[in-house]
Amino acid sequence: DSKVLRVLRAHVQGPQLIRTDGCLGRGGVRCLRLRSDHKVLLSAGADGTVIAWDITSGDIRDKHQILGTVTLRTPTQSTSAPHIRSLDCFQDSNTFIAGTHRCDIWEVDDTPEIIIYGHNADVYGLATSPVSTRLFATACDSDRVAVWDADARRMLG
């Protein structure tokens, strides 16, 4: 017996874009990731913002459960924030990584920054290693999968 328990507006609409099916869309929530402590849910969207939700009660009732937000912006960025396409968390860490429509990979901690320029298409898939706190893999629209070292800021192999 599946049913929707609650619907909340979490992210504002992003800029108008052409979806893969050719239709126009505005984005919204693009990805979700549960932190390893199972107490915080991250949502990310086309608005370039990541929201950390407190889910210790087992439910999300309203925006009072927001623990914090981060909007990805470079110091010289005069245009809108990048659309976040993928998201994952490093094991037992507050640091997470996000892939964008600008082909960038961001490391988000106290000082969010682009750590990898290397894809030539939107980064739609991102997965951190369960055994190494610095390795992650990405997949993008150009049919490319890569494994990266976050400390060295380079592709492996």
Solvent accessible surface area in square Angstrom, and as a share of the most:
residue,aa,sasa,rsa
1,D,179,0.93
2,S,116,0.75
3,K,150,0.64
4,V,117,0.67
5,L,138,0.68
6,R,93,0.34
7,V,125,0.72
8,L,63,0.31
9,R,178,0.65
10,A,20,0.15
11,H,8,0.03
12,V,101,0.58
13,Q,115,0.51
14,G,6,0.05
15,P,56,0.35
16,Q,97,0.43
17,L,29,0.14
18,I,126,0.64
19,R,115,0.42
20,T,129,0.75
21,D,97,0.50
22,G,53,0.51
23,C,65,0.39
24,L,104,0.52
25,G,10,0.10
26,R,107,0.39
27,G,38,0.37
28,G,12,0.12
29,V,75,0.43
30,R,73,0.27
31,C,22,0.13
32,L,101,0.50
33,R,93,0.34
34,L,74,0.37
35,R,27,0.10
36,S,45,0.29
37,D,73,0.38
38,H,127,0.57
39,K,112,0.47
40,V,20,0.11
41,L,35,0.18
42,L,1,0.01
43,S,3,0.02
44,A,0,0.00
45,G,0,0.00
46,A,1,0.01
47,D,28,0.15
48,G,0,0.00
49,T,21,0.12
50,V,4,0.02
51,I,8,0.04
52,A,19,0.15
53,W,6,0.02
54,D,40,0.21
55,I,34,0.17
56,T,88,0.51
57,S,88,0.57
58,G,69,0.67
59,D,35,0.18
60,I,35,0.18
61,R,150,0.55
62,D,58,0.30
63,K,106,0.45
64,H,169,0.76
65,Q,33,0.15
66,I,49,0.25
67,L,107,0.53
68,G,34,0.32
69,T,80,0.46
70,V,47,0.27
71,T,61,0.35
72,L,0,0.00
73,R,128,0.47
74,T,41,0.24
75,P,142,0.89
76,T,125,0.73
77,Q,35,0.16
78,S,113,0.73
79,T,88,0.51
80,S,57,0.37
81,A,5,0.04
82,P,1,0.01
83,H,12,0.05
84,I,0,0.00
85,R,22,0.08
86,S,5,0.03
87,L,6,0.03
88,D,16,0.08
89,C,13,0.08
90,F,4,0.02
91,Q,84,0.37
92,D,124,0.64
93,S,43,0.28
94,N,127,0.65
95,T,22,0.13
96,F,8,0.03
97,I,0,0.00
98,A,0,0.00
99,G,0,0.00
100,T,0,0.00
101,H,49,0.22
102,R,83,0.30
103,C,29,0.18
104,D,15,0.08
105,I,0,0.00
106,W,4,0.01
107,E,14,0.06
108,V,2,0.01
109,D,64,0.33
110,D,145,0.75
111,T,100,0.58
112,P,47,0.30
113,E,77,0.35
114,I,30,0.15
115,I,8,0.04
116,I,4,0.02
117,Y,160,0.61
118,G,31,0.30
119,H,13,0.06
120,N,112,0.58
121,A,19,0.15
122,D,28,0.15
123,V,0,0.00
124,Y,93,0.35
125,G,24,0.23
126,L,16,0.08
127,A,53,0.41
128,T,23,0.13
129,S,21,0.13
130,P,113,0.71
131,V,142,0.82
132,S,33,0.21
133,T,81,0.47
134,R,62,0.22
135,L,55,0.27
136,F,4,0.01
137,A,31,0.24
138,T,2,0.01
139,A,36,0.28
140,C,13,0.08
141,D,82,0.43
142,S,44,0.29
143,D,144,0.75
144,R,77,0.28
145,V,116,0.67
146,A,4,0.03
147,V,69,0.39
148,W,9,0.03
149,D,28,0.15
150,A,0,0.00
151,D,96,0.50
152,A,52,0.40
153,R,99,0.36
154,R,128,0.47
155,M,81,0.36
156,L,60,0.30
157,G,126,1.21
